[in-house]
Structures are given as structure tokens and as C-alpha cells.
Amino acid sequence: MNLGIPSDPEELTMKLENGVITLGYGTGVMADEGNRFLIRNLYNPSGDTIDGKGYSGKLYFTITGPSGYVVPVMLREERFN
């Protein structure tokens, strides 16, 4: 499945900076009362949020589906050995 995420680091950086792709982190239950379970945009963490529920410390990127809705996708974590 192609989610439109480029493998070239320079192209990915350009798309993140231009807002074509958004990258964020979840605030989860540990955040302040009004900020629980948000997904904060890493390129504008002061106020920009991404629609969806964000689990604490998880990383998300967004894709635009065929219907035009923006969908957050949680990245899978793996342990380094």
C-alpha cells in the first residue's frame, strides 16, 4: 500500500515543512485536563492539533483518504537490539 510517504529524506522534509504531510505525537491521559488524547503537530506544537485521539507518546502521520477526510495513522514501534 502506497501512503504517499516519500523515502527520500529531502523530499520528506520538504513535504513536512509545506504541510503536505503532517507528523505529530499523542498527548494521552498524562496531559493537562483540556489537552488529553490530542495529537499535536510536531512542526507547530504550541497550538496546532491534528484531528483524532492520540495515545501518550505515540507518533502519528496523516494521510488524506479518497473521500477527502484526513486520517491519522499511528506508527509502529520496534525495539532496537
N, CA, C and O atoms as CSV, one atom per row, in Angstrom:
chain,resi,resn,atom,element,x,y,z
A,1,MET,N,N,0.845,-1.177,0.000
A,1,MET,CA,C,0.000,0.000,0.000
A,1,MET,C,C,0.890,1.240,0.000
A,1,MET,O,O,1.778,1.366,0.843
A,2,ASN,N,N,0.662,2.132,-0.917
A,2,ASN,CA,C,1.415,3.374,-1.003
A,2,ASN,C,C,0.632,4.468,-0.291
A,2,ASN,O,O,-0.468,4.829,-0.710
A,3,LEU,N,N,1.205,4.994,0.788
A,3,LEU,CA,C,0.538,6.049,1.554
A,3,LEU,C,C,1.019,7.438,1.174
A,3,LEU,O,O,0.636,8.421,1.808
A,4,GLY,N,N,1.850,7.529,0.152
A,4,GLY,CA,C,2.333,8.827,-0.298
A,4,GLY,C,C,3.456,9.392,0.550
A,4,GLY,O,O,3.715,10.595,0.503
A,5,ILE,N,N,4.132,8.550,1.327
A,5,ILE,CA,C,5.257,8.987,2.147
A,5,ILE,C,C,6.529,8.721,1.344
A,5,ILE,O,O,6.847,7.565,1.063
A,6,PRO,N,N,7.257,9.766,0.973
A,6,PRO,CA,C,8.468,9.557,0.174
A,6,PRO,C,C,9.593,8.941,1.003
A,6,PRO,O,O,9.703,9.211,2.199
A,7,SER,N,N,10.418,8.123,0.378
A,7,SER,CA,C,11.556,7.524,1.069
A,7,SER,C,C,12.784,8.432,1.025
A,7,SER,O,O,13.717,8.247,1.806
A,8,ASP,N,N,12.791,9.399,0.130
A,8,ASP,CA,C,13.892,10.349,0.037
A,8,ASP,C,C,13.787,11.348,1.189
A,8,ASP,O,O,12.774,12.039,1.295
A,9,PRO,N,N,14.809,11.447,2.062
A,9,PRO,CA,C,14.727,12.332,3.224
A,9,PRO,C,C,14.505,13.803,2.874
A,9,PRO,O,O,13.789,14.504,3.591
A,10,GLU,N,N,15.101,14.276,1.795
A,10,GLU,CA,C,14.931,15.684,1.420
A,10,GLU,C,C,13.501,15.958,0.963
A,10,GLU,O,O,12.924,16.988,1.310
A,11,GLU,N,N,12.930,15.042,0.188
A,11,GLU,CA,C,11.560,15.202,-0.269
A,11,GLU,C,C,10.584,15.109,0.905
A,11,GLU,O,O,9.604,15.852,0.959
A,12,LEU,N,N,10.851,14.198,1.844
A,12,LEU,CA,C,10.009,14.070,3.028
A,12,LEU,C,C,10.056,15.341,3.864
A,12,LEU,O,O,9.018,15.821,4.318
A,13,THR,N,N,11.244,15.889,4.073
A,13,THR,CA,C,11.394,17.131,4.832
A,13,THR,C,C,10.629,18.266,4.165
A,13,THR,O,O,9.958,19.042,4.846
A,14,MET,N,N,10.721,18.371,2.850
A,14,MET,CA,C,10.015,19.421,2.118
A,14,MET,C,C,8.500,19.280,2.303
A,14,MET,O,O,7.813,20.275,2.531
A,15,LYS,N,N,7.977,18.055,2.208
A,15,LYS,CA,C,6.535,17.841,2.366
A,15,LYS,C,C,6.072,18.121,3.795
A,15,LYS,O,O,4.963,18.615,3.999
A,16,LEU,N,N,6.913,17.810,4.788
A,16,LEU,CA,C,6.578,18.123,6.181
A,16,LEU,C,C,6.561,19.634,6.408
A,16,LEU,O,O,5.650,20.154,7.053
A,17,GLU,N,N,7.557,20.337,5.885
A,17,GLU,CA,C,7.640,21.787,6.054
A,17,GLU,C,C,6.518,22.517,5.328
A,17,GLU,O,O,6.060,23.563,5.787
A,18,ASN,N,N,6.068,21.968,4.188
A,18,ASN,CA,C,4.987,22.599,3.423
A,18,ASN,C,C,3.599,22.184,3.900
A,18,ASN,O,O,2.597,22.714,3.421
A,19,GLY,N,N,3.531,21.243,4.840
A,19,GLY,CA,C,2.245,20.821,5.371
A,19,GLY,C,C,1.505,19.795,4.533
A,19,GLY,O,O,0.343,19.497,4.809
A,20,VAL,N,N,2.163,19.246,3.507
A,20,VAL,CA,C,1.533,18.208,2.690
A,20,VAL,C,C,1.352,16.944,3.529
A,20,VAL,O,O,0.320,16.279,3.451
A,21,ILE,N,N,2.365,16.623,4.330
A,21,ILE,CA,C,2.315,15.521,5.289
A,21,ILE,C,C,2.467,16.140,6.670
A,21,ILE,O,O,3.302,17.022,6.870
A,22,THR,N,N,1.672,15.685,7.613
A,22,THR,CA,C,1.834,16.168,8.982
A,22,THR,C,C,2.333,15.029,9.853
A,22,THR,O,O,1.970,13.869,9.661
A,23,LEU,N,N,3.165,15.384,10.806
A,23,LEU,CA,C,3.725,14.433,11.748
A,23,LEU,C,C,3.415,14.956,13.136
A,23,LEU,O,O,3.637,16.133,13.422
A,24,GLY,N,N,2.905,14.094,13.998
A,24,GLY,CA,C,2.524,14.546,15.323
A,24,GLY,C,C,2.758,13.489,16.383
A,24,GLY,O,O,3.158,12.364,16.085
A,25,TYR,N,N,2.501,13.872,17.634
A,25,TYR,CA,C,2.631,12.955,18.763
A,25,TYR,C,C,1.380,13.030,19.619
A,25,TYR,O,O,0.724,14.070,19.684
A,26,GLY,N,N,1.052,11.934,20.269
A,26,GLY,CA,C,-0.129,11.874,21.121
A,26,GLY,C,C,0.167,12.380,22.522
A,26,GLY,O,O,1.251,12.152,23.059
A,27,THR,N,N,-0.807,13.071,23.113
A,27,THR,CA,C,-0.639,13.575,24.482
A,27,THR,C,C,-1.141,12.574,25.519
A,27,THR,O,O,-0.623,12.540,26.635
A,28,GLY,N,N,-2.129,11.766,25.177
A,28,GLY,CA,C,-2.623,10.732,26.080
A,28,GLY,C,C,-3.238,11.277,27.357
A,28,GLY,O,O,-3.580,12.456,27.445
A,29,VAL,N,N,-3.372,10.407,28.336
A,29,VAL,CA,C,-4.046,10.732,29.588
A,29,VAL,C,C,-3.170,11.587,30.514
A,29,VAL,O,O,-3.687,12.213,31.438
A,30,MET,N,N,-1.868,11.620,30.280
A,30,MET,CA,C,-0.955,12.340,31.174
A,30,MET,C,C,-0.949,13.850,30.935
A,30,MET,O,O,-0.319,14.578,31.703
A,31,ALA,N,N,-1.609,14.331,29.929
A,31,ALA,CA,C,-1.627,15.765,29.621
A,31,ALA,C,C,-2.579,16.509,30.554
A,31,ALA,O,O,-3.334,15.895,31.308
A,32,ASP,N,N,-2.532,17.832,30.493
A,32,ASP,CA,C,-3.462,18.664,31.262
A,32,ASP,C,C,-4.893,18.331,30.878
A,32,ASP,O,O,-5.150,17.784,29.805
A,33,GLU,N,N,-5.818,18.667,31.762
A,33,GLU,CA,C,-7.231,18.312,31.597
A,33,GLU,C,C,-7.785,18.631,30.211
A,33,GLU,O,O,-8.447,17.782,29.614
A,34,GLY,N,N,-7.535,19.823,29.684
A,34,GLY,CA,C,-8.095,20.216,28.396
A,34,GLY,C,C,-7.329,19.702,27.187
A,34,GLY,O,O,-7.773,19.882,26.053
A,35,ASN,N,N,-6.182,19.064,27.414
A,35,ASN,CA,C,-5.323,18.631,26.304
A,35,ASN,C,C,-5.139,17.126,26.229
A,35,ASN,O,O,-4.214,16.653,25.568
A,36,ARG,N,N,-5.991,16.370,26.886
A,36,ARG,CA,C,-5.835,14.908,26.898
A,36,ARG,C,C,-6.241,14.297,25.565
A,36,ARG,O,O,-7.204,14.723,24.928
A,37,PHE,N,N,-5.487,13.299,25.169
A,37,PHE,CA,C,-5.737,12.496,23.967
A,37,PHE,C,C,-5.774,13.319,22.685
A,37,PHE,O,O,-6.537,13.008,21.770
A,38,LEU,N,N,-4.960,14.361,22.612
A,38,LEU,CA,C,-4.816,15.137,21.382
A,38,LEU,C,C,-3.630,14.604,20.589
A,38,LEU,O,O,-2.784,13.881,21.116
A,39,ILE,N,N,-3.586,14.971,19.331
A,39,ILE,CA,C,-2.395,14.727,18.526
A,39,ILE,C,C,-1.839,16.097,18.163
A,39,ILE,O,O,-2.463,16.850,17.414
A,40,ARG,N,N,-0.670,16.416,18.695
A,40,ARG,CA,C,-0.031,17.709,18.465
A,40,ARG,C,C,0.903,17.619,17.260
A,40,ARG,O,O,1.661,16.661,17.111
A,41,ASN,N,N,0.833,18.624,16.419
A,41,ASN,CA,C,1.693,18.703,15.246
A,41,ASN,C,C,3.115,19.011,15.696
A,41,ASN,O,O,3.328,19.977,16.428
A,42,LEU,N,N,4.094,18.211,15.276
A,42,LEU,CA,C,5.481,18.432,15.674
A,42,LEU,C,C,6.074,19.702,15.070
A,42,LEU,O,O,7.039,20.245,15.608
A,43,TYR,N,N,5.518,20.179,13.969
A,43,TYR,CA,C,6.046,21.390,13.350
A,43,TYR,C,C,5.400,22.644,13.907
A,43,TYR,O,O,5.846,23.747,13.591
A,44,ASN,N,N,4.356,22.515,14.731
A,44,ASN,CA,C,3.729,23.656,15.392
A,44,ASN,C,C,3.110,23.170,16.695
A,44,ASN,O,O,1.886,23.166,16.824
A,45,PRO,N,N,3.934,22.755,17.677
A,45,PRO,CA,C,3.413,22.148,18.892
A,45,PRO,C,C,2.686,23.105,19.824
A,45,PRO,O,O,2.019,22.654,20.755
A,46,SER,N,N,2.795,24.421,19.602
A,46,SER,CA,C,2.175,25.375,20.520
A,46,SER,C,C,0.666,25.404,20.441
A,46,SER,O,O,0.024,25.779,21.423
A,47,GLY,N,N,0.068,25.030,19.335
A,47,GLY,CA,C,-1.374,25.107,19.279
A,47,GLY,C,C,-2.025,24.284,18.198
A,47,GLY,O,O,-3.226,24.020,18.257
A,48,ASP,N,N,-1.252,23.873,17.208
A,48,ASP,CA,C,-1.815,23.141,16.079
A,48,ASP,C,C,-2.037,21.689,16.459
A,48,ASP,O,O,-1.095,21.000,16.852
A,49,THR,N,N,-3.278,21.212,16.346
A,49,THR,CA,C,-3.571,19.817,16.635
A,49,THR,C,C,-4.109,19.136,15.380
A,49,THR,O,O,-4.603,19.785,14.458
A,50,ILE,N,N,-3.999,17.827,15.374
A,50,ILE,CA,C,-4.478,17.008,14.270
A,50,ILE,C,C,-5.721,16.293,14.764
A,50,ILE,O,O,-5.743,15.816,15.899
A,51,ASP,N,N,-6.753,16.206,13.946
A,51,ASP,CA,C,-7.977,15.518,14.353
A,51,ASP,C,C,-7.682,14.057,14.654
A,51,ASP,O,O,-6.990,13.379,13.894
A,52,GLY,N,N,-8.213,13.583,15.768
A,52,GLY,CA,C,-8.047,12.185,16.153
A,52,GLY,C,C,-7.657,12.075,17.611
A,52,GLY,O,O,-7.359,13.077,18.262
A,53,LYS,N,N,-7.661,10.856,18.120
A,53,LYS,CA,C,-7.252,10.601,19.502
A,53,LYS,C,C,-5.810,10.138,19.511
A,53,LYS,O,O,-5.431,9.236,18.764
A,54,GLY,N,N,-5.004,10.762,20.367
A,54,GLY,CA,C,-3.598,10.425,20.429
A,54,GLY,C,C,-3.205,9.806,21.747
A,54,GLY,O,O,-3.408,10.397,22.808
A,55,TYR,N,N,-2.640,8.607,21.681
A,55,TYR,CA,C,-2.160,7.944,22.888
A,55,TYR,C,C,-0.810,8.521,23.290
A,55,TYR,O,O,-0.035,8.955,22.438
A,56,SER,N,N,-0.535,8.526,24.569
A,56,SER,CA,C,0.632,9.182,25.137
A,56,SER,C,C,1.942,8.731,24.501
A,56,SER,O,O,2.291,7.551,24.539
A,57,GLY,N,N,2.659,9.683,23.917
A,57,GLY,CA,C,3.972,9.432,23.359
A,57,GLY,C,C,4.004,8.727,22.011
A,57,GLY,O,O,5.087,8.531,21.459
A,58,LYS,N,N,2.883,8.346,21.472
A,58,LYS,CA,C,2.861,7.665,20.172
A,58,LYS,C,C,3.042,8.677,19.050
A,58,LYS,O,O,2.634,9.832,19.177
A,59,LEU,N,N,3.653,8.245,17.953
A,59,LEU,CA,C,3.861,9.115,16.798
A,59,LEU,C,C,2.811,8.824,15.731
A,59,LEU,O,O,2.430,7.673,15.516
A,60,TYR,N,N,2.349,9.878,15.069
A,60,TYR,CA,C,1.311,9.770,14.050
A,60,TYR,C,C,1.707,10.579,12.833
A,60,TYR,O,O,2.393,11.594,12.954
A,61,PHE,N,N,1.279,10.136,11.657
A,61,PHE,CA,C,1.295,10.971,10.469
A,61,PHE,C,C,-0.107,10.933,9.896
A,61,PHE,O,O,-0.897,10.055,10.241
A,62,THR,N,N,-0.417,11.866,9.035
A,62,THR,CA,C,-1.761,11.905,8.477
A,62,THR,C,C,-1.731,11.657,6.980
A,62,THR,O,O,-0.782,12.015,6.282
A,63,ILE,N,N,-2.795,11.037,6.515
A,63,ILE,CA,C,-2.998,10.865,5.084
A,63,ILE,C,C,-4.403,11.367,4.769
A,63,ILE,O,O,-5.279,11.375,5.633
A,64,THR,N,N,-4.603,11.779,3.544
A,64,THR,CA,C,-5.936,12.185,3.103
A,64,THR,C,C,-6.527,11.025,2.325
A,64,THR,O,O,-5.969,10.583,1.320
A,65,GLY,N,N,-7.661,10.540,2.801
A,65,GLY,CA,C,-8.320,9.401,2.173
A,65,GLY,C,C,-9.022,9.783,0.884
A,65,GLY,O,O,-9.080,10.962,0.534
A,66,PRO,N,N,-9.561,8.790,0.169
A,66,PRO,CA,C,-10.235,9.042,-1.104
A,66,PRO,C,C,-11.450,9.955,-0.968
A,66,PRO,O,O,-11.823,10.643,-1.918
A,67,SER,N,N,-12.073,9.961,0.223
A,67,SER,CA,C,-13.245,10.806,0.429
A,67,SER,C,C,-12.874,12.228,0.825
A,67,SER,O,O,-13.749,13.083,0.960
A,68,GLY,N,N,-11.562,12.490,1.016
A,68,GLY,CA,C,-11.119,13.820,1.388
A,68,GLY,C,C,-10.909,14.010,2.881
A,68,GLY,O,O,-10.434,15.063,3.306
A,69,TYR,N,N,-11.257,13.001,3.694
A,69,TYR,CA,C,-11.040,13.095,5.134
A,69,TYR,C,C,-9.580,12.880,5.467
A,69,TYR,O,O,-8.911,12.055,4.844
A,70,VAL,N,N,-9.076,13.623,6.457
A,70,VAL,CA,C,-7.711,13.454,6.933
A,70,VAL,C,C,-7.727,12.386,8.024
A,70,VAL,O,O,-8.479,12.486,8.993
A,71,VAL,N,N,-6.896,11.369,7.857
A,71,VAL,CA,C,-6.884,10.229,8.768
A,71,VAL,C,C,-5.524,10.132,9.446
A,71,VAL,O,O,-4.505,10.069,8.759
A,72,PRO,N,N,-5.481,10.120,10.803
A,72,PRO,CA,C,-4.199,9.909,11.481
A,72,PRO,C,C,-3.847,8.431,11.495
A,72,PRO,O,O,-4.710,7.581,11.711
A,73,VAL,N,N,-2.570,8.128,11.263
A,73,VAL,CA,C,-2.073,6.754,11.267
A,73,VAL,C,C,-0.962,6.671,12.305
A,73,VAL,O,O,0.023,7.405,12.226
A,74,MET,N,N,-1.120,5.769,13.287
A,74,MET,CA,C,-0.118,5.615,14.334
A,74,MET,C,C,1.040,4.756,13.811
A,74,MET,O,O,0.826,3.703,13.210
A,75,LEU,N,N,2.249,5.220,14.048
A,75,LEU,CA,C,3.437,4.469,13.632
A,75,LEU,C,C,3.709,3.327,14.605
A,75,LEU,O,O,3.475,3.457,15.806
A,76,ARG,N,N,4.193,2.231,14.089
A,76,ARG,CA,C,4.509,1.070,14.915
A,76,ARG,C,C,5.878,1.243,15.535
A,76,ARG,O,O,6.804,1.737,14.892
A,77,GLU,N,N,6.003,0.835,16.779
A,77,GLU,CA,C,7.271,0.922,17.479
A,77,GLU,C,C,7.985,-0.420,17.431
A,77,GLU,O,O,7.350,-1.472,17.492
A,78,GLU,N,N,9.307,-0.379,17.321
A,78,GLU,CA,C,10.119,-1.584,17.396
A,78,GLU,C,C,11.287,-1.324,18.317
A,78,GLU,O,O,11.800,-0.207,18.392
A,79,ARG,N,N,11.693,-2.339,19.001
A,79,ARG,CA,C,12.809,-2.231,19.944
A,79,ARG,C,C,14.112,-2.486,19.208
A,79,ARG,O,O,14.206,-3.397,18.385
A,80,PHE,N,N,15.130,-1.663,19.514
A,80,PHE,CA,C,16.460,-1.880,18.945
A,80,PHE,C,C,17.206,-2.878,19.818
A,80,PHE,O,O,17.110,-2.830,21.045
A,81,ASN,N,N,17.934,-3.766,19.198
A,81,ASN,CA,C,18.756,-4.727,19.961
A,81,ASN,C,C,20.201,-4.351,19.909
A,81,ASN,O,O,21.040,-5.040,20.490
